[in-house]
């Protein structure tokens, strides 16, 4: 984009959102670079109407728009072909409604996860998205990447407790899916379509969620095993028991504190309930945490892999989880890599961080892992050096519902000018 064109667009966008919310200075835009691509302009609308006006402007001028919240998950995806306009949602911070008695809340896309959690915690309630950088990750960003943490074992992912979403299409049309109460009229589920769409279909402006009562108390039981097989047998025991833990997390020896195969069982309830967990889990328990040590334990789990050059998410049928982690361990060793593996072993969502290798080692390990997975498994490379992205298919193989996805994209973003080229389509 020429300097003159940028200056003109600066003026036109300033007339929509205000001059102080449009950035064109190269030294300021460097901090917003995505995979080495620097935005031409960054704009931060303060209302749904301003988001719509900015998107209409971009649509009319064929600008590629990249939505961004807290700028935490921009490393996920293919290298952008261009970022003509970075649209930030951090000013969309309103609380649209909060009904503690009905356990529902609606907030702007720019509200951070920690802000929302703090608000509902004061009412003895839980918004169960436990992820790293919660003070920076926005609601819109978390929905765009379908973020989840260890609480997914019990509460599910965002698709399971999001009630409704409001968004603006690429053409600048405000729309919504779902509603603000648990019971809604059935129809095409635009809400679930938006979650995990990586900003390619529309810009999320707000969302409503179901909340959950905060447990009276929680305790985490750390259970250690000499082998992966023993850990999986214990997982099966817990899953078949009457116990219903909040988290059931498997950690490989390199990911655990004790250097052993570990399953962390987090329970919630009264002292009597927590005591029963300790009794049922028996001799497998090597440590039990509550209070500050428990928070420290899970904070460490949430941050696993954050410093690793390559981080991969694997979704598998739960019964295949043990076999897949065993395969990860073997392939990492054969490719001379150090592996940290962990994840929600009860629901089949696993993560692995690879360290200490050359480019060809990472590429070889990921390619071989994909070949070894069951047909109904999927692998997403959440982070890798930019130089490897052309060699590693970040998203893996194309999904079998590609035709339906294309139809949705043509309807909501006819010119394909939202996050163009970064996601599946």
Buried (B, 14 or more C-beta within 10 A) or exposed (E): BEEEEBEEBBEEBBEBBBEEBBBBEEEEBEEBEBBEBBBBBBBBBBBBBBBBBBBBBBBEBEBBBBBBBBBBBBBBBBBBEBBBBBBBBBBBBBBBBBEEEEBBBBBBBBBBBBBBBEBBEEBEBBBBBBBBBBEBBBBBBBBBBBBBBBBBBBBEBBBEBBBBBBBBBBBBBBBBBBBBBEEBEEEEEBBBBBBBBBBBBBBBBBBBBBBBEBBEBBBBBBBBBEEBEBBBEBBBBBEEEEBBBBBBBBBBBBBBEEEBBBBBBBBBBEEEBBEBBBEBBEEBBEBBBBEEEBEEBBEBBBEBBEEBBBBBBBBBEBEBBBBBBBBBBBBBEEBEBEBBBBBBBBBBBBBBBBBEBEBEBBBBBBBBBBEBBEEEBBBBBBBBEEEBBEEBBBBBEEEEEEEEBEEBBEEBBEBBBBBBBBBBB
